[in-house]
Amino acid sequence: MESVFGLVGKDFAIVVADSSAVHSILLHKTNEDKIMLLDSHKLMGASGETGDRAQFTEYIQKNVALYQFRNGIPLTTAAAANFTRGELATALRKNPYMVNIILAGYDKETGPSLYFIDYIASLHKLDKAAFGYGSYFALSMMDRHYQRDMTVEEAVNLVDKVIMEIRSRLVVAPPNFVIKIVDKDGAREYAWRESIKDAPVIAS
Amino acid sequence: MSIFEYNGSALVAMVGKNCFAIASDRRLGVQLQTIATDFQKIYKIHEKLFIGLSGLATDAQTLYQRLVFRHKLYQLREERDMKPETFASLVSAILYEKRFGPYFCQPVIAGLGDEDKPFICTMDSIGAKELAKDFVVAGTASESLYGACESMFKPDMDAEELFETISQALLSSVDRDCLSGWGGHVYVVTPTEVTERILKGRMD
């Protein structure tokens, strides 16, 4: 089961996701990127049904871009979160998307923010959030060690503690994780935490 | 597992002398896991009308957005706020529209009507109105709330005493329900002012 978690620090937000692509008992790859960059200052980490995850996050990404093209200014994180919730809510009683989302962003006026969006479109703004079996460990570790206004170093330390906990206590623990960060300079990949390295794909 | 017990909630509204109070718990959960301890369940429609929405959080959010939309349109057309009785009928109609695919919410409506006479009502998820002269309850802790309110309620309490009574009724009831709690949120509304208070109870 996929683990995604995130937290807000001082002037930045971090989203972490495992990177295994699983189908039944088979692990297809261990470097799947589940955190999408919605625009220059937004991250969307998603967990759930593989097809829904890929399609839905791309749909949101393209619509966020469309808004910017049409209106000349980017969406705020809150607006993007509410738009995402709206799309999930509309689809809920027709053809629901089985995707859980952690949306993190940085706005110049309001600073960093993080939104928890359930697959049934429950939206809540939070300082720390987690999905999946890993959430049982992530939330507890974050409840114990999280403080407001942490530095990047402190936050990554906490992230590593959570990953250590998931790796040691979850029976089907994912081997690799990707960490992405968003701050005033934009959204970007911060690091990978790998315990298995996939062989690189050779182009034929 | 009932869909009404997926997120967990406790709501109560009470009538006093020329005033009313409406209170909710603050937990947002996903079955056994607590996601947030500051989730808002009571929304202001206008200065003298509040609605609390218990049940499934996603439907509460969708329903609230629809109701705000309808009330804003009403304000534009009628150039005045909606009376609580009218609003209750609106909520009932909107819920019954979805009779065979309902919103999984139980609303609690409280307001000051003509001549600032307090009005409270609740309804089930398909809009069956339940008017009361003393108190109304909703949510996973509703059975405990009925008992607590029945024993603690007195008619014609003033704002201070009403606040004490509703707070005690809420806190003692949510302590017997594992799906609601983590504090309380109380609004006491008189013709001249609205007082919002956060209660600290057993944080579990």
Contacts between the chains, C-beta under 8 A, distances in Angstrom:
chain1	res1	chain2	res2	distance
A	85	B	61	7.3
A	89	B	58	6.3
A	89	B	61	7.7
A	89	B	62	5.3
A	92	B	58	7.0
A	93	B	101	6.1
A	116	B	35	6.3
A	116	B	36	7.5
A	118	B	30	6.9
A	118	B	57	7.8
A	118	B	58	6.8
A	120	B	56	7.4
A	120	B	58	4.7
A	121	B	58	4.4
A	121	B	61	7.5
A	121	B	62	7.5
A	122	B	7	7.0
A	122	B	28	7.3
A	122	B	56	8.0
A	122	B	57	4.1
A	122	B	58	4.5
A	122	B	61	7.0
A	123	B	58	8.0
A	123	B	61	6.3
A	124	B	28	5.9
A	124	B	35	6.7
A	124	B	36	5.1
A	124	B	39	6.1
A	124	B	57	8.0
A	126	B	35	7.5
A	126	B	36	5.9
A	129	B	35	7.2
A	135	B	33	7.0
A	136	B	33	7.4
A	139	B	33	7.4
